[in-house]
């Protein structure tokens, strides 16, 4: 990984931190928790994964085309959301398809 990519990852981490720090919604909820008599310690961990993009032929297979038409999330987005136990119609559909292909029962995401 070259230095420019490392610098960009650092900038991304700083941008995420700044977004959380300056969020009016987060500040409001923290204030409400404090009003209930609790102190708040908020620690977040961000995992940044990179996949090097290889040159691909200009033809798009049917699965990629269907995924693009089905919603705004990439497969990586859906995997990330699932790891956070965030369920969307797409993550549930992917889980069901995966279970069908492996012969398992698909359990609904929490």
SULQUI-V343791 format. One record per residue. N is the residue number from 1. RES is the residue in one letter. BURIAL is 1 if it has 24 or more other ideal C-beta (glycine too) atoms within 12 Angstrom, else 0. Layout:
# SULQUI-V343791
n=N res=RES burial=BURIAL
n=N res=RES burial=BURIAL
This chain:
# SULQUI-V343791
n=1 res=X burial=0
n=2 res=X burial=0
n=3 res=X burial=0
n=4 res=X burial=0
n=5 res=X burial=0
n=6 res=X burial=0
n=7 res=X burial=0
n=8 res=X burial=0
n=9 res=X burial=0
n=10 res=X burial=0
n=11 res=X burial=0
n=12 res=X burial=0
n=13 res=X burial=0
n=14 res=X burial=0
n=15 res=X burial=0
n=16 res=X burial=0
n=17 res=X burial=0
n=18 res=X burial=0
n=19 res=X burial=0
n=20 res=X burial=0
n=21 res=X burial=0
n=22 res=X burial=0
n=23 res=X burial=0
n=24 res=X burial=0
n=25 res=X burial=0
n=26 res=X burial=0
n=27 res=X burial=0
n=28 res=X burial=0
n=29 res=X burial=0
n=30 res=X burial=0
n=31 res=X burial=0
n=32 res=X burial=0
n=33 res=X burial=0
n=34 res=X burial=0
n=35 res=X burial=0
n=36 res=X burial=0
n=37 res=X burial=0
n=38 res=X burial=0
n=39 res=X burial=0
n=40 res=X burial=0
n=41 res=X burial=0
n=42 res=X burial=0
n=43 res=X burial=0
n=44 res=X burial=0
n=45 res=X burial=0
n=46 res=X burial=0
n=47 res=X burial=0
n=48 res=X burial=0
n=49 res=X burial=0
n=50 res=X burial=0
n=51 res=X burial=0
n=52 res=X burial=0
n=53 res=X burial=0
n=54 res=X burial=0
n=55 res=X burial=0
n=56 res=X burial=0
n=57 res=X burial=0
n=58 res=X burial=0
n=59 res=X burial=0
n=60 res=X burial=0
n=61 res=X burial=0
n=62 res=X burial=0
n=63 res=X burial=0
n=64 res=X burial=0
n=65 res=X burial=0
n=66 res=X burial=0
n=67 res=X burial=0
n=68 res=X burial=0
n=69 res=X burial=0
n=70 res=X burial=0
n=71 res=X burial=0
n=72 res=X burial=0
n=73 res=X burial=0
n=74 res=X burial=0
n=75 res=X burial=0
n=76 res=X burial=0
n=77 res=X burial=0
n=78 res=X burial=1
n=79 res=X burial=0
n=80 res=X burial=0
n=81 res=X burial=1
n=82 res=X burial=1
n=83 res=X burial=0
n=84 res=X burial=0
n=85 res=X burial=0
n=86 res=X burial=0
n=87 res=X burial=0
n=88 res=X burial=0
n=89 res=X burial=0
n=90 res=X burial=1
n=91 res=X burial=1
n=92 res=X burial=0
n=93 res=X burial=1
n=94 res=X burial=1
n=95 res=X burial=1
n=96 res=X burial=0
n=97 res=X burial=0
n=98 res=X burial=0
n=99 res=X burial=0
n=100 res=X burial=0
n=101 res=X burial=0
n=102 res=X burial=0
n=103 res=X burial=0
n=104 res=X burial=0
n=105 res=X burial=0
n=106 res=X burial=0
n=107 res=X burial=0
n=108 res=X burial=0
n=109 res=X burial=0
n=110 res=X burial=0
